[in-house]
Amino acid sequence: RFFSKGHIRRVEKFLRDHGVEAVLAQWMHASLPLIDVSHELGLRYLCQTHGTDITAALKDPAVRAAYQGYNDTEGVVAPSEFGRRQVIGLGIHPGKAHCLRHPVAIPGEPAERTAGPVRCLVVGRMEPMKSPLLIIDAFKKASELFPDLQLDYAGDGSLRPAV
């Protein structure tokens, strides 16, 4: 979803009024207009990619061309080395393509099971693209097999009432 000109001007005013020095934007395709705003205000600018903004973009020459603007920023941050390679494949200079893995430590061995309920946590937007109802359905099936499972879901969105 691209910003309207009015929205871009409101963002620009916010950045100026609050003395922002750096911008970490999300979703490369949606954040393209913020590159110019950041340049106008002399701000450092990074964009974090999440997946479809780099994988789907590989097929669209217009998006690939527009993404070249990220070569004039601090760069693009991907959550994996695969994502970093995809960003480079879009024409982003390797020195501008950064990998910053999400901070989830996965132990080499599973923790020893103790008595009591197993608490599971989901944190995320309750929007169709995040499939919260699928998560709830999968958890329901798992809890039928393992009745001591307990789910906590933190988030908000249009599907919250259904969740």
C-alpha positions in Angstrom: 0.0 0.0 0.0 1.6 3.2 -1.1 1.2 6.5 0.9 -0.9 9.3 -0.4 0.9 12.7 -0.9 -1.1 14.0 2.1 0.1 11.1 4.3 3.7 11.6 3.2 3.5 15.3 4.2 2.1 14.3 7.6 4.9 11.9 8.1 7.4 14.5 7.0 5.9 17.0 9.6 6.1 14.4 12.3 9.7 13.6 11.6 10.6 17.3 11.6 8.5 18.2 14.7 10.0 15.4 16.7 13.6 15.8 15.7 13.9 12.3 14.3 17.4 11.5 13.1 17.0 8.1 11.6 14.1 6.1 10.0 13.7 2.3 10.0 10.9 1.8 7.5 9.0 -1.5 6.8 8.1 -3.1 3.5 10.3 -1.9 0.6 7.5 -1.3 -1.8 5.4 0.7 0.6 8.3 2.7 1.9 9.7 4.0 -1.3 8.3 7.6 -0.9 10.0 7.9 2.5 13.4 7.8 0.8 12.9 11.2 -0.7 11.5 12.6 2.6 14.5 11.3 4.4 16.9 12.8 1.9 15.1 16.2 2.2 15.4 16.1 6.0 18.9 14.8 6.0 17.9 11.6 7.9 19.6 8.2 7.9 17.2 5.7 6.3 17.1 2.0 6.5 14.3 -0.3 5.3 13.5 -3.7 6.7 12.2 -6.3 4.3 10.0 -9.2 5.3 9.4 -11.5 2.4 6.9 -10.8 -0.3 8.3 -7.3 -0.9 11.5 -9.0 -2.2 10.2 -12.3 -3.6 7.2 -11.0 -5.6 9.3 -7.9 -6.7 11.8 -10.2 -8.5 9.2 -10.6 -11.2 8.2 -6.9 -11.6 10.7 -4.8 -13.6 9.1 -1.5 -12.5 9.5 -2.4 -8.8 13.0 -3.6 -9.4 13.9 -0.3 -11.0 12.2 1.7 -8.2 14.2 -0.3 -5.6 17.4 1.1 -7.0 16.7 4.1 -4.8 17.7 2.0 -1.8 21.3 2.2 -3.0 21.2 5.9 -2.0 20.2 5.0 1.6 21.9 3.3 4.6 20.5 0.1 3.1 18.1 -2.7 3.4 17.8 -5.1 6.4 16.7 -8.7 5.7 15.9 -11.3 8.4 17.9 -14.0 6.8 20.9 -14.6 4.6 18.4 -15.8 1.9 16.6 -12.5 2.1 19.8 -10.6 1.8 20.7 -12.5 -1.3 17.2 -11.7 -2.7 17.8 -8.0 -2.0 21.1 -8.2 -3.8 19.3 -9.9 -6.7 17.1 -6.9 -6.9 20.1 -4.7 -7.7 20.9 -3.5 -4.2 24.6 -3.1 -3.7 26.0 -5.9 -1.4 27.3 -3.3 1.0 23.8 -1.9 1.4 22.2 -5.3 1.9 22.3 -6.3 5.6 21.2 -9.5 7.4 19.8 -9.1 10.9 18.3 -12.3 12.1 15.2 -12.1 14.3 16.2 -12.6 17.9 14.8 -16.0 18.5 17.2 -18.5 20.0 16.3 -22.1 19.2 18.0 -24.5 21.6 19.9 -27.5 20.1 18.0 -29.9 22.4 14.4 -29.6 23.6 14.0 -28.5 27.2 13.1 -31.2 29.6 9.3 -31.4 30.1 8.0 -30.5 33.5 4.6 -31.2 34.9 1.8 -28.6 34.3 0.4 -26.9 31.3 2.4 -26.0 28.2 1.9 -22.4 27.5 2.2 -21.2 23.9 2.3 -17.6 22.9 1.4 -16.0 19.5 2.2 -12.3 19.0 0.9 -10.8 15.8 -1.7 -8.8 14.0 -5.0 -10.4 13.7 -5.4 -9.7 10.0 -6.2 -12.1 7.1 -2.7 -12.1 5.7 -1.4 -13.4 9.1 -3.9 -16.3 9.2 -4.9 -16.0 12.9 -7.9 -18.2 12.4 -5.7 -21.0 10.9 -3.5 -20.6 14.0 -6.5 -21.0 16.3 -7.7 -24.0 14.3 -4.3 -25.7 14.4 -4.0 -25.1 18.2 -7.5 -26.5 18.7 -6.4 -29.7 16.9 -3.2 -29.9 18.9 -5.0 -29.4 22.2 -7.3 -32.3 21.4 -4.1 -34.5 21.3 -2.4 -32.7 24.2 -5.0 -31.3 26.6 -2.4 -29.5 28.8 -1.6 -27.0 26.0 -2.6 -23.4 26.8 -2.6 -20.6 24.2 -2.1 -16.9 24.8 -2.6 -14.6 21.8 -1.4 -11.0 21.9 -2.4 -8.7 19.1 -5.2 -6.8 17.6 -6.8 -6.3 14.2 -9.9 -6.8 12.1 -10.2 -10.5 13.0 -9.9 -10.1 16.7 -13.7 -10.7 17.4 -13.4 -14.0 15.4 -10.2 -15.0 17.1 
